[in-house]
């Protein structure tokens, strides 16, 4: 397991917003998000590489364009 984008706090782990976004678009390629304004897109690109999936990187770019 890769811990990038995972925040450990008070004995438990929680995904950052960016890691959670990537998990969702990795698992569900046509997932709809109501609001992506709080995503730090600069954090997403390096995190996307841990999935080793070119389609995920393409989908990420589309979501980023949609959010702007």
mmJSON file of the N, C-alpha and C atoms, coordinates in Angstrom:
{"data_MODEL":{"atom_site":{
"group_PDB":["ATOM","ATOM","ATOM","ATOM","ATOM","ATOM","ATOM","ATOM","ATOM","ATOM","ATOM","ATOM","ATOM","ATOM","ATOM","ATOM","ATOM","ATOM","ATOM","ATOM","ATOM","ATOM","ATOM","ATOM","ATOM","ATOM","ATOM","ATOM","ATOM","ATOM","ATOM","ATOM","ATOM","ATOM","ATOM","ATOM","ATOM","ATOM","ATOM","ATOM","ATOM","ATOM","ATOM","ATOM","ATOM","ATOM","ATOM","ATOM","ATOM","ATOM","ATOM","ATOM","ATOM","ATOM","ATOM","ATOM","ATOM","ATOM","ATOM","ATOM","ATOM","ATOM","ATOM","ATOM","ATOM","ATOM","ATOM","ATOM","ATOM","ATOM","ATOM","ATOM","ATOM","ATOM","ATOM","ATOM","ATOM","ATOM","ATOM","ATOM","ATOM","ATOM","ATOM","ATOM","ATOM","ATOM","ATOM","ATOM","ATOM","ATOM","ATOM","ATOM","ATOM","ATOM","ATOM","ATOM","ATOM","ATOM","ATOM","ATOM","ATOM","ATOM","ATOM","ATOM","ATOM","ATOM","ATOM","ATOM","ATOM","ATOM","ATOM","ATOM","ATOM","ATOM","ATOM","ATOM","ATOM","ATOM","ATOM","ATOM","ATOM","ATOM","ATOM","ATOM","ATOM","ATOM","ATOM","ATOM","ATOM","ATOM","ATOM","ATOM","ATOM","ATOM","ATOM","ATOM","ATOM","ATOM","ATOM","ATOM","ATOM","ATOM","ATOM","ATOM","ATOM","ATOM","ATOM","ATOM","ATOM","ATOM","ATOM","ATOM","ATOM","ATOM","ATOM","ATOM","ATOM","ATOM","ATOM","ATOM","ATOM","ATOM","ATOM","ATOM","ATOM","ATOM","ATOM","ATOM","ATOM","ATOM","ATOM","ATOM","ATOM","ATOM","ATOM","ATOM","ATOM","ATOM","ATOM","ATOM","ATOM","ATOM","ATOM","ATOM","ATOM","ATOM","ATOM","ATOM","ATOM","ATOM","ATOM","ATOM","ATOM","ATOM","ATOM","ATOM","ATOM","ATOM","ATOM","ATOM","ATOM","ATOM","ATOM","ATOM"],
"id":[1,2,3,4,5,6,7,8,9,10,11,12,13,14,15,16,17,18,19,20,21,22,23,24,25,26,27,28,29,30,31,32,33,34,35,36,37,38,39,40,41,42,43,44,45,46,47,48,49,50,51,52,53,54,55,56,57,58,59,60,61,62,63,64,65,66,67,68,69,70,71,72,73,74,75,76,77,78,79,80,81,82,83,84,85,86,87,88,89,90,91,92,93,94,95,96,97,98,99,100,101,102,103,104,105,106,107,108,109,110,111,112,113,114,115,116,117,118,119,120,121,122,123,124,125,126,127,128,129,130,131,132,133,134,135,136,137,138,139,140,141,142,143,144,145,146,147,148,149,150,151,152,153,154,155,156,157,158,159,160,161,162,163,164,165,166,167,168,169,170,171,172,173,174,175,176,177,178,179,180,181,182,183,184,185,186,187,188,189,190,191,192,193,194,195,196,197,198,199,200,201,202,203,204],
"type_symbol":["N","C","C","N","C","C","N","C","C","N","C","C","N","C","C","N","C","C","N","C","C","N","C","C","N","C","C","N","C","C","N","C","C","N","C","C","N","C","C","N","C","C","N","C","C","N","C","C","N","C","C","N","C","C","N","C","C","N","C","C","N","C","C","N","C","C","N","C","C","N","C","C","N","C","C","N","C","C","N","C","C","N","C","C","N","C","C","N","C","C","N","C","C","N","C","C","N","C","C","N","C","C","N","C","C","N","C","C","N","C","C","N","C","C","N","C","C","N","C","C","N","C","C","N","C","C","N","C","C","N","C","C","N","C","C","N","C","C","N","C","C","N","C","C","N","C","C","N","C","C","N","C","C","N","C","C","N","C","C","N","C","C","N","C","C","N","C","C","N","C","C","N","C","C","N","C","C","N","C","C","N","C","C","N","C","C","N","C","C","N","C","C","N","C","C","N","C","C","N","C","C","N","C","C"],
"label_atom_id":["N","CA","C","N","CA","C","N","CA","C","N","CA","C","N","CA","C","N","CA","C","N","CA","C","N","CA","C","N","CA","C","N","CA","C","N","CA","C","N","CA","C","N","CA","C","N","CA","C","N","CA","C","N","CA","C","N","CA","C","N","CA","C","N","CA","C","N","CA","C","N","CA","C","N","CA","C","N","CA","C","N","CA","C","N","CA","C","N","CA","C","N","CA","C","N","CA","C","N","CA","C","N","CA","C","N","CA","C","N","CA","C","N","CA","C","N","CA","C","N","CA","C","N","CA","C","N","CA","C","N","CA","C","N","CA","C","N","CA","C","N","CA","C","N","CA","C","N","CA","C","N","CA","C","N","CA","C","N","CA","C","N","CA","C","N","CA","C","N","CA","C","N","CA","C","N","CA","C","N","CA","C","N","CA","C","N","CA","C","N","CA","C","N","CA","C","N","CA","C","N","CA","C","N","CA","C","N","CA","C","N","CA","C","N","CA","C","N","CA","C","N","CA","C","N","CA","C","N","CA","C","N","CA","C","N","CA","C"],
"label_alt_id":[null,null,null,null,null,null,null,null,null,null,null,null,null,null,null,null,null,null,null,null,null,null,null,null,null,null,null,null,null,null,null,null,null,null,null,null,null,null,null,null,null,null,null,null,null,null,null,null,null,null,null,null,null,null,null,null,null,null,null,null,null,null,null,null,null,null,null,null,null,null,null,null,null,null,null,null,null,null,null,null,null,null,null,null,null,null,null,null,null,null,null,null,null,null,null,null,null,null,null,null,null,null,null,null,null,null,null,null,null,null,null,null,null,null,null,null,null,null,null,null,null,null,null,null,null,null,null,null,null,null,null,null,null,null,null,null,null,null,null,null,null,null,null,null,null,null,null,null,null,null,null,null,null,null,null,null,null,null,null,null,null,null,null,null,null,null,null,null,null,null,null,null,null,null,null,null,null,null,null,null,null,null,null,null,null,null,null,null,null,null,null,null,null,null,null,null,null,null,null,null,null,null,null,null],
"label_comp_id":["UNK","UNK","UNK","UNK","UNK","UNK","UNK","UNK","UNK","UNK","UNK","UNK","UNK","UNK","UNK","UNK","UNK","UNK","UNK","UNK","UNK","UNK","UNK","UNK","UNK","UNK","UNK","UNK","UNK","UNK","UNK","UNK","UNK","UNK","UNK","UNK","UNK","UNK","UNK","UNK","UNK","UNK","UNK","UNK","UNK","UNK","UNK","UNK","UNK","UNK","UNK","UNK","UNK","UNK","UNK","UNK","UNK","UNK","UNK","UNK","UNK","UNK","UNK","UNK","UNK","UNK","UNK","UNK","UNK","UNK","UNK","UNK","UNK","UNK","UNK","UNK","UNK","UNK","UNK","UNK","UNK","UNK","UNK","UNK","UNK","UNK","UNK","UNK","UNK","UNK","UNK","UNK","UNK","UNK","UNK","UNK","UNK","UNK","UNK","UNK","UNK","UNK","UNK","UNK","UNK","UNK","UNK","UNK","UNK","UNK","UNK","UNK","UNK","UNK","UNK","UNK","UNK","UNK","UNK","UNK","UNK","UNK","UNK","UNK","UNK","UNK","UNK","UNK","UNK","UNK","UNK","UNK","UNK","UNK","UNK","UNK","UNK","UNK","UNK","UNK","UNK","UNK","UNK","UNK","UNK","UNK","UNK","UNK","UNK","UNK","UNK","UNK","UNK","UNK","UNK","UNK","UNK","UNK","UNK","UNK","UNK","UNK","UNK","UNK","UNK","UNK","UNK","UNK","UNK","UNK","UNK","UNK","UNK","UNK","UNK","UNK","UNK","UNK","UNK","UNK","UNK","UNK","UNK","UNK","UNK","UNK","UNK","UNK","UNK","UNK","UNK","UNK","UNK","UNK","UNK","UNK","UNK","UNK","UNK","UNK","UNK","UNK","UNK","UNK"],
"label_asym_id":["A","A","A","A","A","A","A","A","A","A","A","A","A","A","A","A","A","A","A","A","A","A","A","A","A","A","A","A","A","A","A","A","A","A","A","A","A","A","A","A","A","A","A","A","A","A","A","A","A","A","A","A","A","A","A","A","A","A","A","A","A","A","A","A","A","A","A","A","A","A","A","A","A","A","A","A","A","A","A","A","A","A","A","A","A","A","A","A","A","A","A","A","A","A","A","A","A","A","A","A","A","A","A","A","A","A","A","A","A","A","A","A","A","A","A","A","A","A","A","A","A","A","A","A","A","A","A","A","A","A","A","A","A","A","A","A","A","A","A","A","A","A","A","A","A","A","A","A","A","A","A","A","A","A","A","A","A","A","A","A","A","A","A","A","A","A","A","A","A","A","A","A","A","A","A","A","A","A","A","A","A","A","A","A","A","A","A","A","A","A","A","A","A","A","A","A","A","A","A","A","A","A","A","A"],
"label_entity_id":["1","1","1","1","1","1","1","1","1","1","1","1","1","1","1","1","1","1","1","1","1","1","1","1","1","1","1","1","1","1","1","1","1","1","1","1","1","1","1","1","1","1","1","1","1","1","1","1","1","1","1","1","1","1","1","1","1","1","1","1","1","1","1","1","1","1","1","1","1","1","1","1","1","1","1","1","1","1","1","1","1","1","1","1","1","1","1","1","1","1","1","1","1","1","1","1","1","1","1","1","1","1","1","1","1","1","1","1","1","1","1","1","1","1","1","1","1","1","1","1","1","1","1","1","1","1","1","1","1","1","1","1","1","1","1","1","1","1","1","1","1","1","1","1","1","1","1","1","1","1","1","1","1","1","1","1","1","1","1","1","1","1","1","1","1","1","1","1","1","1","1","1","1","1","1","1","1","1","1","1","1","1","1","1","1","1","1","1","1","1","1","1","1","1","1","1","1","1","1","1","1","1","1","1"],
"label_seq_id":[1,1,1,2,2,2,3,3,3,4,4,4,5,5,5,6,6,6,7,7,7,8,8,8,9,9,9,10,10,10,11,11,11,12,12,12,13,13,13,14,14,14,15,15,15,16,16,16,17,17,17,18,18,18,19,19,19,20,20,20,21,21,21,22,22,22,23,23,23,24,24,24,25,25,25,26,26,26,27,27,27,28,28,28,29,29,29,30,30,30,31,31,31,32,32,32,33,33,33,34,34,34,35,35,35,36,36,36,37,37,37,38,38,38,39,39,39,40,40,40,41,41,41,42,42,42,43,43,43,44,44,44,45,45,45,46,46,46,47,47,47,48,48,48,49,49,49,50,50,50,51,51,51,52,52,52,53,53,53,54,54,54,55,55,55,56,56,56,57,57,57,58,58,58,59,59,59,60,60,60,61,61,61,62,62,62,63,63,63,64,64,64,65,65,65,66,66,66,67,67,67,68,68,68],
"pdbx_PDB_ins_code":[null,null,null,null,null,null,null,null,null,null,null,null,null,null,null,null,null,null,null,null,null,null,null,null,null,null,null,null,null,null,null,null,null,null,null,null,null,null,null,null,null,null,null,null,null,null,null,null,null,null,null,null,null,null,null,null,null,null,null,null,null,null,null,null,null,null,null,null,null,null,null,null,null,null,null,null,null,null,null,null,null,null,null,null,null,null,null,null,null,null,null,null,null,null,null,null,null,null,null,null,null,null,null,null,null,null,null,null,null,null,null,null,null,null,null,null,null,null,null,null,null,null,null,null,null,null,null,null,null,null,null,null,null,null,null,null,null,null,null,null,null,null,null,null,null,null,null,null,null,null,null,null,null,null,null,null,null,null,null,null,null,null,null,null,null,null,null,null,null,null,null,null,null,null,null,null,null,null,null,null,null,null,null,null,null,null,null,null,null,null,null,null,null,null,null,null,null,null,null,null,null,null,null,null],
"Cartn_x":[0.844,0.0,0.884,0.445,1.179,0.5,1.26,0.696,0.688,1.057,0.991,-0.457,-0.685,-2.036,-2.869,-2.229,-2.921,-2.446,-3.382,-3.073,-3.327,-2.305,-2.46,-2.674,-3.769,-4.123,-4.842,-4.394,-5.03,-5.218,-4.25,-4.306,-5.119,-5.606,-6.339,-5.837,-6.133,-5.695,-6.889,-6.656,-7.714,-7.093,-7.787,-7.3,-7.483,-6.512,-6.68,-7.798,-8.298,-9.339,-8.86,-7.6,-7.04,-6.912,-6.474,-6.351,-7.738,-8.708,-10.072,-10.648,-10.402,-10.849,-10.254,-8.95,-8.283,-8.788,-9.02,-9.578,-10.923,-11.762,-13.097,-13.032,-12.193,-12.159,-11.376,-10.58,-9.922,-10.94,-11.772,-12.741,-13.99,-14.426,-15.665,-15.349,-15.124,-14.62,-15.569,-16.849,-17.789,-18.461,-17.766,-18.342,-18.618,-19.74,-20.103,-19.845,-19.142,-18.893,-19.654,-20.291,-21.02,-20.092,-19.01,-18.165,-16.712,-15.865,-14.44,-13.569,-14.17,-13.428,-12.377,-12.546,-11.598,-10.442,-10.359,-9.28,-8.014,-6.895,-5.597,-5.053,-5.255,-4.926,-3.432,-2.608,-1.159,-0.739,-1.519,-1.231,-1.691,-2.646,-3.249,-2.317,-1.604,-0.765,0.279,1.043,2.007,1.321,0.175,-0.552,-1.072,-1.486,-2.049,-1.031,0.23,1.277,1.371,0.924,1.022,0.079,-0.943,-1.902,-1.371,-0.361,0.224,-0.855,-1.693,-2.83,-2.99,-2.661,-2.735,-4.162,-5.141,-6.533,-6.956,-6.469,-6.766,-6.202,-4.991,-4.381,-5.174,-5.688,-6.514,-7.824,-8.466,-9.717,-9.481,-8.364,-8.037,-7.982,-7.354,-7.265,-8.648,-9.541,-10.902,-11.657,-11.52,-12.167,-11.608,-10.317,-9.7,-10.24,-10.365,-10.918,-12.362,-13.127,-14.523,-14.638,-13.711,-13.779,-13.413,-12.733,-12.266,-13.188],
"Cartn_y":[-1.184,0.0,1.239,2.248,3.497,4.508,5.155,6.085,7.534,7.796,9.169,9.634,10.838,11.375,10.813,10.1,9.551,10.321,10.805,11.585,10.714,10.54,9.77,10.748,10.53,11.454,10.69,10.845,10.217,8.708,8.045,6.595,6.051,6.914,6.42,7.131,6.554,7.115,7.634,8.739,9.349,9.828,9.611,10.075,11.58,12.23,13.648,13.766,14.973,15.183,14.707,14.991,14.643,13.132,12.451,10.984,10.347,10.873,10.342,10.533,11.691,11.946,10.913,10.693,9.735,8.317,7.94,6.611,6.443,7.473,7.383,7.293,8.111,8.049,6.839,6.239,4.973,3.834,3.826,2.737,2.903,4.147,4.438,5.464,5.008,5.908,7.02,6.905,7.964,8.592,8.655,9.196,10.685,11.144,12.566,13.228,14.347,15.15,16.457,16.886,18.149,19.358,19.248,20.404,19.961,20.434,20.09,21.327,22.416,23.663,23.601,22.736,22.671,21.702,21.149,20.206,20.983,20.582,21.156,20.318,20.808,20.043,19.785,20.636,20.422,19.195,18.814,17.609,16.343,16.488,15.315,14.609,15.362,14.738,13.791,14.211,13.257,12.052,12.278,11.165,10.188,10.703,9.846,8.814,9.144,8.231,6.952,6.975,5.766,4.669,5.041,4.06,3.328,3.913,3.324,2.995,4.015,3.822,5.076,4.968,6.115,6.632,5.735,6.16,7.028,6.709,7.532,8.936,9.033,10.342,11.148,10.485,11.154,11.632,10.77,11.158,12.315,12.288,13.363,14.704,14.739,15.978,16.47,15.542,15.928,16.509,15.895,16.431,17.812,17.991,19.28,20.358,20.041,20.995,21.333,20.33,20.528,21.455,21.342,22.096,23.567,23.895,25.281,26.116],
"Cartn_z":[0.0,0.0,0.0,-0.701,-0.77,0.145,1.006,1.983,1.53,0.279,-0.215,-0.184,0.292,0.339,1.469,2.393,3.559,4.786,5.574,6.764,7.985,8.817,10.057,11.201,11.945,13.009,14.109,15.338,16.503,16.343,15.731,15.62,14.459,13.589,12.417,11.163,10.026,8.744,7.964,7.272,6.473,5.166,4.072,2.771,2.662,2.031,1.716,0.674,0.472,-0.55,-1.914,-2.194,-3.495,-3.664,-2.629,-2.696,-2.81,-2.077,-2.154,-3.559,-4.158,-5.534,-6.481,-6.374,-7.258,-7.037,-5.79,-5.519,-6.216,-6.132,-6.739,-8.26,-8.888,-10.354,-10.852,-9.999,-10.342,-10.308,-9.285,-9.114,-9.977,-10.173,-10.909,-11.993,-13.218,-14.252,-14.668,-14.418,-14.791,-13.578,-12.473,-11.239,-11.401,-10.848,-10.916,-9.569,-9.601,-8.406,-8.551,-7.487,-7.516,-7.451,-6.695,-6.457,-6.308,-7.19,-7.138,-6.892,-6.434,-6.254,-5.151,-4.167,-3.049,-3.28,-4.465,-4.775,-5.131,-4.567,-4.924,-6.084,-7.294,-8.494,-8.619,-8.037,-8.091,-7.283,-6.303,-5.516,-6.241,-7.136,-7.787,-8.769,-9.584,-10.62,-10.033,-9.009,-8.431,-7.784,-7.147,-6.523,-7.57,-8.724,-9.773,-10.257,-10.181,-10.664,-9.833,-8.578,-7.749,-8.233,-9.008,-9.523,-10.757,-11.403,-12.621,-13.654,-13.941,-14.827,-15.688,-16.966,-17.875,-18.035,-18.036,-18.168,-16.987,-15.811,-14.634,-14.826,-15.337,-15.559,-16.589,-17.61,-18.619,-17.995,-17.211,-16.542,-15.577,-14.869,-13.933,-14.664,-15.827,-16.608,-17.016,-17.366,-17.746,-16.555,-15.391,-14.191,-13.858,-14.03,-13.738,-14.678,-15.952,-16.916,-16.567,-16.164,-15.79,-14.581,-13.651,-12.4,-12.578,-13.672,-13.831,-14.661],
"occupancy":[1.0,1.0,1.0,1.0,1.0,1.0,1.0,1.0,1.0,1.0,1.0,1.0,1.0,1.0,1.0,1.0,1.0,1.0,1.0,1.0,1.0,1.0,1.0,1.0,1.0,1.0,1.0,1.0,1.0,1.0,1.0,1.0,1.0,1.0,1.0,1.0,1.0,1.0,1.0,1.0,1.0,1.0,1.0,1.0,1.0,1.0,1.0,1.0,1.0,1.0,1.0,1.0,1.0,1.0,1.0,1.0,1.0,1.0,1.0,1.0,1.0,1.0,1.0,1.0,1.0,1.0,1.0,1.0,1.0,1.0,1.0,1.0,1.0,1.0,1.0,1.0,1.0,1.0,1.0,1.0,1.0,1.0,1.0,1.0,1.0,1.0,1.0,1.0,1.0,1.0,1.0,1.0,1.0,1.0,1.0,1.0,1.0,1.0,1.0,1.0,1.0,1.0,1.0,1.0,1.0,1.0,1.0,1.0,1.0,1.0,1.0,1.0,1.0,1.0,1.0,1.0,1.0,1.0,1.0,1.0,1.0,1.0,1.0,1.0,1.0,1.0,1.0,1.0,1.0,1.0,1.0,1.0,1.0,1.0,1.0,1.0,1.0,1.0,1.0,1.0,1.0,1.0,1.0,1.0,1.0,1.0,1.0,1.0,1.0,1.0,1.0,1.0,1.0,1.0,1.0,1.0,1.0,1.0,1.0,1.0,1.0,1.0,1.0,1.0,1.0,1.0,1.0,1.0,1.0,1.0,1.0,1.0,1.0,1.0,1.0,1.0,1.0,1.0,1.0,1.0,1.0,1.0,1.0,1.0,1.0,1.0,1.0,1.0,1.0,1.0,1.0,1.0,1.0,1.0,1.0,1.0,1.0,1.0,1.0,1.0,1.0,1.0,1.0,1.0],
"B_iso_or_equiv":[0.0,0.0,0.0,0.0,0.0,0.0,0.0,0.0,0.0,0.0,0.0,0.0,0.0,0.0,0.0,0.0,0.0,0.0,0.0,0.0,0.0,0.0,0.0,0.0,0.0,0.0,0.0,0.0,0.0,0.0,0.0,0.0,0.0,0.0,0.0,0.0,0.0,0.0,0.0,0.0,0.0,0.0,0.0,0.0,0.0,0.0,0.0,0.0,0.0,0.0,0.0,0.0,0.0,0.0,0.0,0.0,0.0,0.0,0.0,0.0,0.0,0.0,0.0,0.0,0.0,0.0,0.0,0.0,0.0,0.0,0.0,0.0,0.0,0.0,0.0,0.0,0.0,0.0,0.0,0.0,0.0,0.0,0.0,0.0,0.0,0.0,0.0,0.0,0.0,0.0,0.0,0.0,0.0,0.0,0.0,0.0,0.0,0.0,0.0,0.0,0.0,0.0,0.0,0.0,0.0,0.0,0.0,0.0,0.0,0.0,0.0,0.0,0.0,0.0,0.0,0.0,0.0,0.0,0.0,0.0,0.0,0.0,0.0,0.0,0.0,0.0,0.0,0.0,0.0,0.0,0.0,0.0,0.0,0.0,0.0,0.0,0.0,0.0,0.0,0.0,0.0,0.0,0.0,0.0,0.0,0.0,0.0,0.0,0.0,0.0,0.0,0.0,0.0,0.0,0.0,0.0,0.0,0.0,0.0,0.0,0.0,0.0,0.0,0.0,0.0,0.0,0.0,0.0,0.0,0.0,0.0,0.0,0.0,0.0,0.0,0.0,0.0,0.0,0.0,0.0,0.0,0.0,0.0,0.0,0.0,0.0,0.0,0.0,0.0,0.0,0.0,0.0,0.0,0.0,0.0,0.0,0.0,0.0,0.0,0.0,0.0,0.0,0.0,0.0],
"pdbx_formal_charge":[null,null,null,null,null,null,null,null,null,null,null,null,null,null,null,null,null,null,null,null,null,null,null,null,null,null,null,null,null,null,null,null,null,null,null,null,null,null,null,null,null,null,null,null,null,null,null,null,null,null,null,null,null,null,null,null,null,null,null,null,null,null,null,null,null,null,null,null,null,null,null,null,null,null,null,null,null,null,null,null,null,null,null,null,null,null,null,null,null,null,null,null,null,null,null,null,null,null,null,null,null,null,null,null,null,null,null,null,null,null,null,null,null,null,null,null,null,null,null,null,null,null,null,null,null,null,null,null,null,null,null,null,null,null,null,null,null,null,null,null,null,null,null,null,null,null,null,null,null,null,null,null,null,null,null,null,null,null,null,null,null,null,null,null,null,null,null,null,null,null,null,null,null,null,null,null,null,null,null,null,null,null,null,null,null,null,null,null,null,null,null,null,null,null,null,null,null,null,null,null,null,null,null,null],
"auth_seq_id":[1,1,1,2,2,2,3,3,3,4,4,4,5,5,5,6,6,6,7,7,7,8,8,8,9,9,9,10,10,10,11,11,11,12,12,12,13,13,13,14,14,14,15,15,15,16,16,16,17,17,17,18,18,18,19,19,19,20,20,20,21,21,21,22,22,22,23,23,23,24,24,24,25,25,25,26,26,26,27,27,27,28,28,28,29,29,29,30,30,30,31,31,31,32,32,32,33,33,33,34,34,34,35,35,35,36,36,36,37,37,37,38,38,38,39,39,39,40,40,40,41,41,41,42,42,42,43,43,43,44,44,44,45,45,45,46,46,46,47,47,47,48,48,48,49,49,49,50,50,50,51,51,51,52,52,52,53,53,53,54,54,54,55,55,55,56,56,56,57,57,57,58,58,58,59,59,59,60,60,60,61,61,61,62,62,62,63,63,63,64,64,64,65,65,65,66,66,66,67,67,67,68,68,68],
"auth_comp_id":["UNK","UNK","UNK","UNK","UNK","UNK","UNK","UNK","UNK","UNK","UNK","UNK","UNK","UNK","UNK","UNK","UNK","UNK","UNK","UNK","UNK","UNK","UNK","UNK","UNK","UNK","UNK","UNK","UNK","UNK","UNK","UNK","UNK","UNK","UNK","UNK","UNK","UNK","UNK","UNK","UNK","UNK","UNK","UNK","UNK","UNK","UNK","UNK","UNK","UNK","UNK","UNK","UNK","UNK","UNK","UNK","UNK","UNK","UNK","UNK","UNK","UNK","UNK","UNK","UNK","UNK","UNK","UNK","UNK","UNK","UNK","UNK","UNK","UNK","UNK","UNK","UNK","UNK","UNK","UNK","UNK","UNK","UNK","UNK","UNK","UNK","UNK","UNK","UNK","UNK","UNK","UNK","UNK","UNK","UNK","UNK","UNK","UNK","UNK","UNK","UNK","UNK","UNK","UNK","UNK","UNK","UNK","UNK","UNK","UNK","UNK","UNK","UNK","UNK","UNK","UNK","UNK","UNK","UNK","UNK","UNK","UNK","UNK","UNK","UNK","UNK","UNK","UNK","UNK","UNK","UNK","UNK","UNK","UNK","UNK","UNK","UNK","UNK","UNK","UNK","UNK","UNK","UNK","UNK","UNK","UNK","UNK","UNK","UNK","UNK","UNK","UNK","UNK","UNK","UNK","UNK","UNK","UNK","UNK","UNK","UNK","UNK","UNK","UNK","UNK","UNK","UNK","UNK","UNK","UNK","UNK","UNK","UNK","UNK","UNK","UNK","UNK","UNK","UNK","UNK","UNK","UNK","UNK","UNK","UNK","UNK","UNK","UNK","UNK","UNK","UNK","UNK","UNK","UNK","UNK","UNK","UNK","UNK","UNK","UNK","UNK","UNK","UNK","UNK"],
"auth_asym_id":["A","A","A","A","A","A","A","A","A","A","A","A","A","A","A","A","A","A","A","A","A","A","A","A","A","A","A","A","A","A","A","A","A","A","A","A","A","A","A","A","A","A","A","A","A","A","A","A","A","A","A","A","A","A","A","A","A","A","A","A","A","A","A","A","A","A","A","A","A","A","A","A","A","A","A","A","A","A","A","A","A","A","A","A","A","A","A","A","A","A","A","A","A","A","A","A","A","A","A","A","A","A","A","A","A","A","A","A","A","A","A","A","A","A","A","A","A","A","A","A","A","A","A","A","A","A","A","A","A","A","A","A","A","A","A","A","A","A","A","A","A","A","A","A","A","A","A","A","A","A","A","A","A","A","A","A","A","A","A","A","A","A","A","A","A","A","A","A","A","A","A","A","A","A","A","A","A","A","A","A","A","A","A","A","A","A","A","A","A","A","A","A","A","A","A","A","A","A","A","A","A","A","A","A"],
"auth_atom_id":["N","CA","C","N","CA","C","N","CA","C","N","CA","C","N","CA","C","N","CA","C","N","CA","C","N","CA","C","N","CA","C","N","CA","C","N","CA","C","N","CA","C","N","CA","C","N","CA","C","N","CA","C","N","CA","C","N","CA","C","N","CA","C","N","CA","C","N","CA","C","N","CA","C","N","CA","C","N","CA","C","N","CA","C","N","CA","C","N","CA","C","N","CA","C","N","CA","C","N","CA","C","N","CA","C","N","CA","C","N","CA","C","N","CA","C","N","CA","C","N","CA","C","N","CA","C","N","CA","C","N","CA","C","N","CA","C","N","CA","C","N","CA","C","N","CA","C","N","CA","C","N","CA","C","N","CA","C","N","CA","C","N","CA","C","N","CA","C","N","CA","C","N","CA","C","N","CA","C","N","CA","C","N","CA","C","N","CA","C","N","CA","C","N","CA","C","N","CA","C","N","CA","C","N","CA","C","N","CA","C","N","CA","C","N","CA","C","N","CA","C","N","CA","C","N","CA","C","N","CA","C","N","CA","C","N","CA","C"],
"pdbx_PDB_model_num":[1,1,1,1,1,1,1,1,1,1,1,1,1,1,1,1,1,1,1,1,1,1,1,1,1,1,1,1,1,1,1,1,1,1,1,1,1,1,1,1,1,1,1,1,1,1,1,1,1,1,1,1,1,1,1,1,1,1,1,1,1,1,1,1,1,1,1,1,1,1,1,1,1,1,1,1,1,1,1,1,1,1,1,1,1,1,1,1,1,1,1,1,1,1,1,1,1,1,1,1,1,1,1,1,1,1,1,1,1,1,1,1,1,1,1,1,1,1,1,1,1,1,1,1,1,1,1,1,1,1,1,1,1,1,1,1,1,1,1,1,1,1,1,1,1,1,1,1,1,1,1,1,1,1,1,1,1,1,1,1,1,1,1,1,1,1,1,1,1,1,1,1,1,1,1,1,1,1,1,1,1,1,1,1,1,1,1,1,1,1,1,1,1,1,1,1,1,1,1,1,1,1,1,1]
}}}
